[in-house]
Amino acid sequence: MIAINNQTMAIRLKNLAKKAMPAFVLRWYHYGLALTGAVYFGFPARGLKVIGVTGTNGKSSTVELASKIIEESGIPSASLSSIQFRIKDKIEPNILKMTMPGRWTIQSFFKRAAGAGCKVAFLEVTSEGIKQHRHRFIGFDTAVFTNLTPEHIEAHGNFENYKLAKGQLFAAVKNRHIINLDDPNAAYFLSFPSKETYGYGIKGEKRKIADAKKELKVVEAENIKIGVNNIDFQVKGVDFSIRLGGAFNVYNALAAICIGLSQGVSLEGCRAALAMFKGLAGRMEEVQSVPFRVVVDYAFTPNALEKVYATLKSQVGSKGGKLVCLLGACGGGRDKWKRPVLGSIARKYCDEIIIANEDPYDEDPQEIIDQVAKGAGPGSRKIIDRRVAIRKALSLARSGDVVVMTGKGCEPWICLKDGQKMPWSEKKIAVEELEKLGITIGKKS
């Protein structure tokens, strides 16, 4: 108890100190941390080809897919994602609840990766991380852009500032750029100079890149087939089949293929590696498939949530089943604008809506839930206790239905006030509650 109280007090004092700092002092504070971290660990990224992946959605999936390609090609590599820290075959879960960790953590990771003989390292790069100079003193070899939709608006002031923050990564990387050509913001990211540029997308999609004057190496998917738990497509006559659900994962796979090609891996090598991919924890992860499906996904942005719901609704609707949705909101204290938006998306696709606690931090969780419910409508259920909410969602499902739980994915904590954390595993708790309901856990053969 004393340790917890001391930790809480330290967090409070740290937050108060940051709030009291003038903006220019805070910027230099973050820059100083980046510089001292790099100096202390001896600028370890100099011995690595560091590939930074940025965008609103798909960063973790792209990193993990690309890591598989590089790993199977025989190039010693490391990756730091919101899911895990990996150095060659040694994997640790990312329990920091930070997509892009602090500067000293990143530099320490690169030090260990270089010491283990890695040649390539992957890093998710966030707009907040860029704002706090976490991308400094790394010397990225490659910058990858997945997509851009409104997010972290309160932190950046507006969407344009959010986009400009992402652009700073491409301004800093001169060697190689990989860009989603089908995103409306592609032209902006193509405007940054680089020695080599790859563009990816789906063949036949309309694009707004007329002003982009670059010699692009274009990688396009065609003949796409979307299954319940797999995606199939072709790239230049090579057939790809990957164990992932959702059409949106075609883009993540294409980004990974571009990364592989840029590092000298053939299309056939990319195909073979991705065929061995076993899926992602907390990303359209299926807990069970019979008598009804239970899916856990990390989606907490409007764009990601809509794609997950649209995918699952199309699958369940054709069979006469219903979509049971459990959602929360983004963490307390941020992006309050999107709470009713998330609720309205649920209202559009879901037959049953349960709004539960997610990561309230220092906010009142009931207020967050009420704000989401404004968009979800009067038919939604509000349950603060997330375990109870999961139990309710599962109890509403019948044969042929789909229960989807979004917002947590494979995160190991629910974050509460004063820096307190409650251990959490969405998948584990779903299994426990299924067993309590007397439902036999099953998967189709």
SVG drawing of the C-alpha trace seen along z (x, -y; Angstrom):
<svg xmlns="http://www.w3.org/2000/svg" viewBox="-34 -29 62 59">
<polyline fill="none" stroke="black" stroke-width="0.4" points="0.0,0.0 2.9,-2.4 4.5,-1.6 1.3,-2.3 0.8,-5.6 4.3,-6.7 3.9,-5.8 0.6,-7.8 2.2,-10.8 5.2,-10.7 2.9,-10.6 0.9,-13.5 4.0,-15.6 5.3,-14.8 2.1,-15.8 1.9,-19.0 5.5,-19.8 4.8,-19.3 1.7,-21.5 3.6,-24.3 6.3,-24.3 6.1,-26.9 5.6,-25.2 9.1,-26.0 10.7,-24.6 8.7,-21.4 9.8,-21.1 13.5,-21.4 12.9,-19.0 11.7,-16.3 14.5,-17.1 17.0,-16.9 15.7,-13.4 16.1,-12.2 19.6,-13.5 20.8,-12.3 19.2,-8.8 21.0,-8.5 24.3,-9.7 24.1,-7.4 23.4,-4.3 26.0,-5.3 23.7,-6.1 22.9,-2.4 20.5,-3.0 23.5,-3.9 24.2,-0.1 20.6,0.6 18.3,0.0 15.4,-1.5 12.0,-1.3 9.5,-3.7 5.8,-3.1 3.3,-5.9 -0.4,-6.5 -3.7,-6.5 -4.4,-2.8 -2.6,0.3 0.8,-0.5 1.1,2.6 -0.3,4.9 2.2,3.6 5.1,3.9 4.3,7.5 3.6,8.5 6.8,6.9 8.8,8.4 7.6,11.8 8.8,11.2 12.2,10.0 12.6,12.7 11.8,15.5 14.2,14.0 17.1,14.6 17.8,11.0 18.4,10.6 15.8,8.1 14.0,6.6 10.6,4.8 9.0,2.6 5.2,2.4 2.2,1.7 1.9,5.5 5.4,6.6 9.2,6.1 11.0,8.6 14.7,9.1 15.2,12.0 13.3,14.9 13.1,13.3 9.7,11.7 8.4,9.7 4.8,8.3 4.6,4.5 3.1,3.8 3.9,0.1 0.5,-0.8 2.5,-3.1 2.6,-2.6 5.8,-4.6 7.7,-4.4 9.9,-7.0 13.2,-8.0 15.5,-6.1 13.3,-3.0 13.7,-3.2 17.4,-3.8 17.9,-0.9 15.9,1.4 18.1,0.4 21.2,1.0 20.0,4.5 19.0,5.2 22.3,4.1 24.2,6.1 22.2,9.2 23.4,8.7 20.2,7.4 20.5,5.5 16.9,4.2 14.6,2.7 11.0,1.7 9.4,-1.1 5.9,-2.4 6.0,-6.2 3.1,-8.2 2.2,-11.9 2.5,-12.4 5.9,-10.7 7.0,-13.1 5.7,-16.0 7.8,-14.9 10.9,-14.3 11.0,-10.6 11.9,-10.1 15.1,-12.2 18.7,-10.7 17.5,-7.5 18.5,-8.0 15.6,-6.2 16.3,-4.3 12.7,-4.1 9.4,-5.9 6.1,-4.1 2.7,-5.8 -0.4,-3.7 -3.4,-6.1 -4.7,-9.3 -8.0,-10.0 -8.9,-12.5 -7.3,-11.4 -5.5,-13.1 -7.2,-16.4 -7.2,-17.9 -3.5,-17.2 -2.6,-18.8 -5.3,-21.5 -6.7,-20.4 -6.4,-17.8 -3.9,-19.8 -1.5,-20.0 -1.9,-16.2 -1.0,-15.7 2.0,-18.0 3.3,-16.1 3.2,-12.8 4.9,-14.6 7.9,-15.4 9.0,-11.8 9.1,-11.9 10.9,-15.2 13.6,-13.6 13.9,-10.4 15.7,-11.0 16.4,-7.4 13.2,-5.5 9.5,-6.3 6.6,-3.8 3.1,-5.4 -0.5,-4.3 -1.5,-5.8 -5.3,-5.2 -5.3,-7.5 -6.6,-11.0 -3.5,-12.5 -1.0,-10.5 0.0,-13.6 1.2,-15.4 3.4,-12.5 4.7,-12.0 5.8,-15.7 8.8,-14.9 12.0,-14.1 13.5,-10.6 16.0,-8.5 13.4,-5.7 9.7,-5.7 7.2,-2.8 3.5,-3.3 0.9,-0.7 -2.9,-0.3 -5.7,1.6 -5.8,1.8 -8.6,-0.3 -9.0,-2.6 -9.4,-6.4 -6.4,-8.4 -5.7,-12.1 -2.0,-12.1 -1.9,-14.1 0.5,-16.7 3.0,-14.1 6.0,-14.2 7.8,-11.1 9.0,-7.9 7.0,-5.5 7.6,-1.8 3.9,-0.8 2.7,2.4 -1.1,3.1 -3.4,5.9 -6.0,7.3 -8.4,10.3 -9.1,9.8 -11.2,12.3 -12.1,11.7 -12.9,14.7 -14.0,14.9 -10.4,15.3 -8.3,14.9 -7.5,12.5 -6.5,13.6 -5.1,11.4 -2.6,11.2 0.4,8.9 1.9,9.0 0.6,12.5 1.8,13.8 -0.9,15.3 -1.0,14.2 -3.1,15.9 -2.9,14.5 -4.6,15.6 -6.2,12.2 -9.8,11.0 -11.0,7.7 -10.4,6.1 -8.5,3.3 -5.7,5.8 -5.0,6.0 -3.5,2.5 -1.4,3.6 -0.2,6.6 0.7,4.4 2.7,2.0 4.6,5.0 5.3,6.4 6.7,3.0 9.0,3.1 10.1,6.6 10.8,5.6 12.7,2.5 15.0,4.8 15.7,7.1 13.1,9.8 11.4,11.1 7.6,11.2 7.7,14.9 9.7,14.6 7.1,12.2 4.3,14.6 5.9,17.6 6.6,15.6 3.0,14.2 1.5,17.6 3.2,18.7 1.8,15.7 -0.4,16.9 -2.4,13.7 -2.2,10.9 -3.0,10.8 -6.0,8.5 -6.4,7.6 -9.6,9.3 -8.6,12.1 -11.1,14.9 -11.7,16.4 -14.2,19.0 -16.2,19.7 -19.0,22.0 -21.8,21.9 -21.3,18.1 -18.2,16.2 -16.3,14.1 -13.8,11.5 -11.5,9.2 -10.1,6.1 -8.1,3.1 -10.1,0.6 -10.7,-2.7 -10.7,-5.3 -13.8,-6.0 -12.2,-4.8 -10.9,-1.5 -14.1,-0.8 -16.3,-1.3 -14.0,1.1 -14.2,3.8 -18.0,3.4 -18.6,3.3 -16.5,6.5 -18.3,8.5 -21.7,7.2 -21.3,8.4 -20.3,11.8 -23.1,12.2 -25.8,10.5 -25.8,12.9 -26.6,15.7 -29.4,14.0 -27.4,13.6 -26.9,10.5 -23.9,8.4 -23.4,7.9 -21.0,5.0 -19.1,4.1 -17.2,0.8 -15.8,-1.9 -14.1,-5.1 -10.6,-6.4 -8.7,-7.0 -10.0,-9.5 -8.8,-13.1 -8.3,-12.9 -10.3,-13.1 -13.6,-13.7 -15.1,-14.7 -15.1,-11.2 -17.1,-9.6 -20.6,-10.2 -19.1,-9.5 -18.0,-6.0 -21.5,-5.5 -23.1,-6.5 -21.0,-4.1 -22.1,-1.3 -25.7,-2.3 -25.3,-2.0 -23.9,1.5 -24.7,3.3 -27.9,5.1 -27.0,5.0 -24.8,2.3 -23.1,2.4 -20.9,-0.5 -18.4,0.3 -15.4,-1.1 -12.2,-1.2 -9.3,-3.4 -10.9,-6.3 -7.6,-7.5 -8.7,-10.5 -12.1,-11.0 -15.4,-9.8 -16.0,-6.6 -19.8,-7.1 -19.5,-10.4 -17.4,-8.9 -20.0,-6.1 -22.8,-8.6 -21.1,-10.6 -20.7,-7.5 -24.3,-6.6 -25.5,-9.9 -24.4,-8.6 -25.4,-5.0 -29.0,-5.9 -31.5,-4.9 -31.3,-1.2 -27.7,-0.9 -26.8,0.7 -24.4,-1.1 -22.3,1.1 -19.3,-0.3 -17.7,3.0 -16.1,4.3 -16.2,8.0 -19.9,7.7 -20.4,6.1 -18.5,8.9 -20.7,11.5 -23.8,9.6 -22.7,9.4 -22.0,13.1 -25.3,13.9 -27.1,12.1 -25.5,14.2 -27.1,17.1 -26.0,19.6 -24.8,17.8 -24.2,14.4 -21.0,12.5 -19.9,10.8 -17.1,8.2 -15.3,6.5 -13.3,3.4 -11.0,0.9 -8.6,3.1 -7.3,5.8 -4.3,7.4 -3.6,4.6 -2.6,5.8 -4.2,3.1 -7.2,0.9 -5.8,-2.5 -7.5,-4.2 -7.0,-7.5 -3.7,-8.6 -1.7,-6.2 -3.3,-3.1 -3.6,0.0 -5.8,3.0 -4.5,6.1 -6.6,7.1 -6.8,9.7 -9.8,9.3 -9.4,12.7 -8.8,14.5 -11.8,12.9 -14.0,13.7 -13.0,17.4 -13.7,17.3 -17.2,15.7 -18.1,18.2 -17.2,21.0 -19.3,19.5 -22.3,19.3 -21.8,23.0 -20.9,22.4 -18.4,24.9 -15.4,23.1 -15.2,24.3 -13.8,23.6 -14.7,24.9 -12.4,27.7"/>
</svg>
